[in-house]
């Protein structure tokens, strides 16, 4: 059995009829522009989205068209009222009819746009950003930093092709005061969706040289409100507020103050105004230095004049003072001389008395010592005589005894008793082993010598 079906064109035609019946007229719709482009014919094609307020995820999407005859009236009215271009990233309140084409599908045909809603939405986002910064306690952090009175090392965040950047550099380098100011550009995109991460990246690069630079300058050459919407971004404002160097803003928007302007250390209208601020600060510092130099010179000059006058007075007072001092010292010397003479006489008298006493005492002690030594010498002499006499007697007796002992030990005396001494070759014989047969013996007696020869030797 064949399945019932309809063609795709029939289906799309039925959807178109249902949409025309459900949305016969126009209605007001709130949406955010995701993409927008204008073709040569003058028609404007948009992509509209809606994001979840909590997750920021896209929850709806639709195509939209503004035909050229409507776009020629809607665009200038919106831009003159809001001060910004009709561009992506902004919320709009649009009046549109719901259309469905069998070939192109569903789309919205925009008839009108309410610019007051967009202004209110931009203001609301800005208020929310400011409120968040205040709640985080960072909105005044950068303002509390110390800005040196003579900033001469400047980090610049700008587009290198921006006219405001060129004006800023020209004014710094060609200042009439002749100040030398070092500056370095950290390039960044200064408008559109890429501006926020680009500027934050430039701040991160400057942070690496935090100890070198005196201040950071964020400048651009003006633009529409839409071009400057990035400077109301929370993350960018948070980075500026918490940056450890003073930030000077010169974004170039004179009508409104961006959030970055609010959190910056110093907000100025234009890049040239920032340059004038830096130069004026340097001029004031230089003038203060000159004033201090002049004041210091005046103080030194007055001090020298006072000292010169004081010196002249002292010079005038010096001769009388010197004369008085000389007289005083002369009188003192005279008194000291008299006291010295009196003291010397008394001292020498005292020393003479002591010396005479020592002399008498020495004589007495010497005589006493001599008498004692004489008496001791007499005693020693007597004792020496007695000891010498005893010693001579003892030695005489010992000598006599030795003489008798010597006489008794004399070999002649022994021989006289019947003994003899036999020798061979002048050596006394003590044993038969000392001689050999045939040797000649000499025998000494008390009254002569006997010569004999050994014939035989017998041992016992």
C-alpha positions in Angstrom: 0.0 0.0 0.0 1.6 3.3 -1.1 2.5 5.8 1.8 0.6 9.1 1.7 3.0 12.1 1.1 3.2 15.7 0.0 5.9 17.6 -1.8 8.4 19.9 -0.1 7.0 22.9 -1.9 3.5 22.0 -0.7 4.8 21.7 2.8 6.6 25.0 2.7 3.5 26.6 1.1 1.4 25.3 4.0 4.0 26.7 6.6 3.9 30.0 4.8 0.1 30.1 5.0 0.2 29.2 8.7 2.8 31.9 9.5 0.8 34.5 7.6 -2.3 33.6 9.6 -0.4 33.5 12.9 1.6 36.7 12.2 -0.6 38.8 9.8 1.0 42.1 10.7 4.3 43.4 12.2 5.6 42.9 15.7 8.4 44.3 17.9 11.3 41.9 18.6 14.4 42.3 20.8 17.6 40.7 19.4 21.3 41.1 19.1 23.0 41.7 15.7 25.5 38.9 15.1 26.4 39.7 11.5 25.4 42.6 9.2 26.3 43.3 5.6 25.2 45.7 2.9 25.2 44.7 -0.7 25.7 47.0 -3.8 22.0 47.2 -4.3 21.6 48.9 -1.0 19.8 46.0 0.8 21.0 45.1 4.3 21.2 41.5 5.4 21.5 40.6 9.1 21.8 37.6 11.3 20.1 38.0 14.6 20.7 36.0 17.8 19.5 35.8 21.4 21.9 34.7 24.2 21.1 33.1 27.6 21.6 35.7 30.3 23.4 33.3 32.6 25.6 31.1 30.2 25.9 33.6 27.3 25.1 30.7 25.0 23.1 31.4 21.8 19.5 30.1 22.3 17.9 31.5 19.1 18.9 32.6 15.7 17.1 34.2 12.7 17.9 35.8 9.4 16.7 39.3 8.7 16.5 41.8 5.8 16.2 45.5 5.5 15.3 46.4 2.0 17.1 49.4 0.5 14.2 51.8 0.5 13.8 51.2 4.3 17.5 51.0 5.1 18.1 54.5 3.6 15.8 55.9 6.3 16.5 53.5 9.2 20.3 53.7 9.2 20.9 57.5 9.4 18.1 58.0 11.9 19.6 55.2 14.2 23.2 56.5 13.9 22.4 60.2 14.5 20.2 59.3 17.5 22.5 56.8 19.1 25.8 58.3 18.0 27.0 54.9 16.8 26.9 52.8 13.7 24.4 50.0 13.2 26.9 47.2 13.7 27.4 43.7 15.2 27.5 43.2 18.9 24.6 45.6 19.8 21.1 44.9 20.9 18.2 46.4 19.0 14.4 46.7 19.3 13.2 46.0 15.7 9.8 46.2 14.1 9.4 43.4 11.5 7.1 41.1 9.7 7.5 37.4 9.7 8.1 36.0 6.2 8.6 32.6 4.8 9.8 31.9 1.3 9.4 28.4 -0.1 13.1 28.6 -1.4 14.9 30.7 1.2 12.9 29.7 4.3 12.1 31.8 7.4 13.3 35.4 7.8 12.3 38.7 9.3 11.6 41.8 7.2 12.7 44.7 9.3 10.5 47.8 8.9 11.9 50.0 11.7 14.5 50.1 14.6 14.0 51.9 17.9 17.3 53.7 18.7 16.2 54.6 22.3 16.2 50.9 23.2 19.8 50.4 22.0 20.9 53.5 23.9 19.3 52.1 27.1 20.9 48.7 26.6 24.3 50.2 26.2 23.8 52.4 29.3 22.5 49.3 31.2 25.6 47.3 30.3 27.8 50.2 31.3 26.1 50.6 34.7 26.4 46.9 35.3 30.1 47.0 34.6 30.6 49.9 36.9 28.6 48.2 39.6 30.6 45.0 39.3 33.9 47.0 39.6 32.6 48.8 42.7 31.5 45.5 44.2 35.0 44.0 43.5 36.6 47.1 45.3 38.9 47.9 42.3 37.3 50.9 40.7 39.7 53.4 42.4 42.8 51.2 42.6 44.7 52.7 39.7 43.8 56.3 40.9 45.5 55.5 44.2 48.9 54.8 42.5 51.7 57.3 42.8 52.4 59.1 39.5 55.9 60.6 39.4 56.0 64.3 38.9 58.4 63.8 36.0 57.2 60.9 33.9 59.8 60.3 31.2 59.4 56.6 30.4 56.0 56.0 28.8 54.5 52.7 27.6 51.9 53.4 24.8 49.0 51.2 23.8 47.6 52.3 20.5 47.3 51.3 16.8 50.5 52.3 15.0 48.5 53.7 12.1 46.2 55.8 14.3 46.3 59.6 13.6 46.0 60.2 17.4 49.2 58.1 18.0 51.1 60.2 15.4 49.9 63.4 17.0 50.9 62.2 20.5 54.4 61.2 19.4 55.0 64.4 17.5 53.9 66.5 20.4 56.2 64.6 22.8 59.3 64.5 20.6 59.0 68.1 19.4 58.1 69.8 22.7 59.2 73.4 23.1 60.9 72.7 26.5 63.4 70.3 25.0 62.5 67.4 27.4 63.8 64.0 26.4 61.0 61.4 26.9 61.5 57.7 26.2 58.4 56.0 24.7 57.7 52.6 23.4 54.6 51.4 21.5 52.8 48.2 22.4 50.5 47.8 19.3 46.9 46.8 19.8 43.6 46.8 18.0 41.6 49.8 19.3 38.1 49.1 18.1 35.7 46.2 17.5 35.4 42.8 19.0 39.1 42.1 19.0 40.0 45.3 20.8 39.4 43.9 24.3 41.8 40.9 24.2 44.3 42.9 22.1 44.6 45.7 24.7 44.7 43.2 27.6 47.5 41.4 25.8 49.4 44.7 25.4 49.0 45.4 29.2 50.4 41.9 29.9 53.5 42.7 27.8 54.0 46.0 29.6 53.7 44.2 32.9 57.0 42.4 32.2 58.7 45.8 32.3 56.8 47.2 35.3 60.0 48.4 37.0 61.1 50.4 34.0 58.1 52.5 32.9 56.7 55.4 34.8 53.2 55.2 33.3 51.0 53.6 30.6 49.1 55.7 28.0 46.0 54.3 26.2 45.2 56.5 23.2 43.3 56.4 19.9 42.0 59.0 17.5 38.4 59.2 18.5 35.5 57.4 16.7 31.8 56.6 17.0 30.1 55.3 20.1 30.1 51.8 18.7 33.9 52.0 18.0 34.4 52.8 21.7 32.1 50.3 23.2 35.0 48.0 23.9 36.2 50.5 26.5 33.1 49.7 28.6 34.0 46.0 28.8 34.4 44.6 32.3 37.5 42.5 31.7 39.4 45.4 30.1 38.3 47.9 32.8 39.3 45.3 35.5 42.8 44.9 34.0 43.3 48.7 33.8 42.0 49.2 37.3 44.4 46.6 38.8 47.4 47.5 36.7 50.5 48.3 38.9 51.4 51.4 36.8 49.4 54.6 36.5 47.2 54.5 33.4 46.5 57.7 31.4 43.6 57.4 29.0 43.2 59.6 25.9 40.6 57.7 23.9 39.3 60.7 22.1 35.6 60.6 23.0 34.6 64.0 24.3 30.8 63.4 24.8 30.8 60.3 27.1 33.2 58.9 29.6 34.0 55.2 29.1 34.5 52.8 32.0 38.2 52.6 31.2 38.3 56.4 31.6 36.6 56.0 34.9 39.1 53.5 36.3 42.2 55.1 34.8 44.5 57.1 37.0 43.9 60.2 34.8 41.4 60.7 32.1 42.0 63.1 29.3 39.9 63.8 26.2 42.4 63.3 23.4 45.9 61.9 22.7 47.3 65.4 22.4 45.7 66.3 25.7 47.6 63.3 27.3 50.8 64.7 25.7 50.1 68.2 27.1 49.4 66.7 30.5 52.8 64.9 30.6 54.7 67.9 29.3 52.9 70.2 31.7 53.8 67.9 34.6 57.4 67.9 33.5 57.4 71.7 33.1 56.0 72.1 36.6 58.6 69.7 38.0 61.3 71.5 36.2 60.0 74.9 37.4 59.8 73.5 40.9 63.5 72.4 40.6 64.5 75.8 39.3 62.5 77.4 42.2 64.3 75.2 44.7 67.6 76.0 43.1 66.9 79.7 43.2 65.7 79.4 46.8 68.7 77.4 47.8 71.0 79.9 46.1 69.3 82.8 48.0 69.6 80.9 51.3 73.3 80.2 50.7 73.9 83.8 49.6 72.2 85.2 52.8 74.0 82.7 54.9 77.4 83.8 53.5 76.5 87.4 54.0 75.6 86.8 57.6 78.7 84.8 58.2 80.8 87.5 56.6 79.3 90.2 58.8 79.8 87.9 61.8 83.4 87.3 60.8 84.0 91.1 60.6 82.6 91.6 64.1 84.8 88.8 65.4 87.9 90.3 63.7 87.2 93.6 65.3 86.9 91.9 68.7 89.9 89.8 68.2 92.9 92.2 69.1 91.5 93.2 72.6 90.7 89.6 73.3 94.1 88.5 72.2 95.8 91.2 74.4 93.6 90.3 77.3 94.4 86.6 76.8 98.2 87.4 76.5 98.1 89.4 79.8 96.2 86.7 81.5 98.6 84.0 80.3 101.6 86.1 81.3 100.2 86.6 84.8 99.6 82.9 84.9 103.1 82.1 83.8 104.6 84.5 86.4 102.6 82.8 89.1 103.6 79.4 87.9 107.3 80.4 87.8 107.2 81.7 91.4 105.4 78.6 92.5 108.0 76.5 90.7 110.9 78.3 92.4 109.4 77.9 95.8 108.5 74.4 95.1 111.9 73.6 93.7 113.7 75.1 96.8 111.5 73.1 99.1 112.0 70.0 97.1 115.8 70.3 97.0 115.9 71.1 100.8 113.8 68.0 101.4 116.0 65.9 99.1 119.2 67.2 100.8 117.9 66.3 104.2 116.9 62.9 103.0 120.3 62.4 101.3 122.2 63.4 104.5 120.1 61.0 106.5 120.8 58.3 103.9 124.6 59.2 104.1 124.7 58.9 107.9 122.7 55.7 107.9 124.9 54.3 105.2 128.1 55.0 107.2 126.7 53.4 110.3 125.5 50.4 108.4 128.9 50.1 106.6 130.8 50.2 109.9 128.5 47.7 111.4 128.9 45.4 108.4 132.7 45.8 108.4 132.9 44.9 112.1 130.7 41.9 111.6 132.8 40.8 108.6 136.1 41.3 110.5 134.8 39.2 113.3 133.6 36.5 110.9 137.0 36.6 109.1 138.9 36.1 112.4 136.7 33.1 113.1 137.2 31.7 109.6 141.0 32.2 109.9 141.3 30.3 113.2 139.1 27.5 111.9 141.1 27.4 108.6 144.4 27.0 110.6 143.0 24.2 112.7 141.5 22.4 109.7 144.8 22.8 107.7 146.9 21.5 110.5 144.6 18.4 110.9 144.6 17.9 107.2 148.5 18.0 107.0 148.7 15.5 109.9 146.3 13.1 108.3 148.0 13.3 104.9 151.4 12.7 106.5 150.1 9.6 108.2 148.6 8.4 104.9 151.8 9.1 103.0 153.8 7.1 105.6 151.4 4.2 105.3 151.6 4.3 101.5 155.4 4.4 101.6 155.5 1.2 103.7 152.9 -0.4 101.5 155.0 0.4 98.4 158.2 -1.0 100.0 156.4 -4.2 100.8 155.0 -4.5 97.3 158.5 -3.9 95.6 159.5 -7.1 93.6 163.1 -6.9 94.9 161.8 -7.3 98.4 159.8 -10.3 97.3 162.8 -11.8 95.5 164.9 -11.5 98.7 162.5 -13.8 100.3 163.5 -16.6 97.9 161.1 -16.0 95.1 162.1 -15.6 91.4 160.5 -14.3 88.2 160.9 -16.4 84.9 160.1 -14.7 81.6 160.3 -15.5 77.9 160.9 -12.7 75.5 160.4 -10.1 78.3 157.0 -11.6 79.3 156.5 -13.2 82.7 155.5 -16.9 82.5 152.5 -17.8 84.5 151.8 -21.3 83.0 153.7 -24.0 81.0 151.3 -23.3 78.2 153.0 -19.9 77.7 156.4 -21.5 76.6 157.5 -23.9 73.9 160.5 -26.3 73.7 163.7 -24.6 72.5 162.8 -21.2 73.9 165.2 -19.3 76.0 164.1 -18.5 79.6 165.3 -15.7 81.8 165.0 -16.2 85.5 165.5 -13.2 87.8 166.7 -13.7 91.4 167.3 -11.2 94.1 171.1 -11.2 93.4 171.3 -12.1 89.7 169.8 -13.6 86.4 169.9 -17.2 85.2 169.6 -17.9 81.4 168.3 -21.4 80.5 166.7 -23.2 77.4 163.7 -25.5 77.5 164.3 -29.0 76.6 161.1 -30.6 77.6 157.8 -29.6 78.9 155.7 -31.6 81.3 152.2 -30.8 82.3 150.4 -31.9 85.4 
